[in-house]
Amino acid sequence: MQMKGKFVKEVLIMCGTAILFKDQDVTIIENIGKDIFNDLKQQCGCSHCTCKLENKIVDFGHVSPVYWHEDDIDWDYGY
């Protein structure tokens, strides 16, 4: 018996929420990939922390620190 077909390699991208602190401000970025968060984390403390969101380069300026939260934030509960 000969089997024919396509094998598709699926890639699971972990999404979550990035929490960026800048002076007295907090920026929440929901539903981003861990790879984008890692790029932001590497730029932590730089004068221009940038990433590509929705096909646009966004400059958050100087942010420090940066945190990761898996999944979305439950705004009714607080996290």
N, C-alpha and C positions, 0 to 999 in steps of 0.2 A: 504494500500500500504506500503510495506516494502522497505526501501532504504538501499543499501549496498554500501560500499566504504571506502576509506581511507581518513582520515583527516591529512593533513600535516601542521605542524606549521612552518611557515617561519620566519626566523630571519633576520632582516635587520641590516647589519653592516655598520656603517657610515665610509667611507674612506675619507682621506684627505692628507694633506701634513704637515710634521713636519719640523720645522726650528730650528736648533740647533746652538748656538753660542759658539765658543771656542776660546778665545783670539782674534786673528785677522781673524780667519777662520769661515766660515758659511757652515754647512752641511744641505742639503735638502734631505728629505726622502719622496718620493711621493708614493701615493696609499697605505697608511698604515691605519690600523683600529684605531679608537679612543681609544680602550683599550691599544694598544701598546704605543700610545702617552701618555696616563695617566701614564703608567709605567715609561716612560722616564721622565715625568714631576716630578714624585715622587723622582727620582734619581738626579734631578737637583742640582748641587753643590757638589755631591759626587765625589770621585776621579775616580771611574769607572762607567760610565753610560752605561749600557748594555741593549740589547734587542735581540729577536730572529727574524731574517729576512731570509726568504727563507731557513728555517731549519738550520740556522747557528747562533751561538751567536756572536754578533758584539759588541765590546767594543769601545765606542766613547771617552773614557777618561773623563776628567772633562769638562762638558758643563754647561753653564749658560748664559743667560736664554734659555728657550725652548718655541716656539710658535706653534700654530695650525692654519692651513688655510684649510677650507673645499674645497674639490675638488682638482684638479691639478692646478699648476701655469701656467698661460699663459705667456710663455717665450717671445713671441713677444711683449706683453704689459708690462710685468714686474711683474704682480701678478695676 
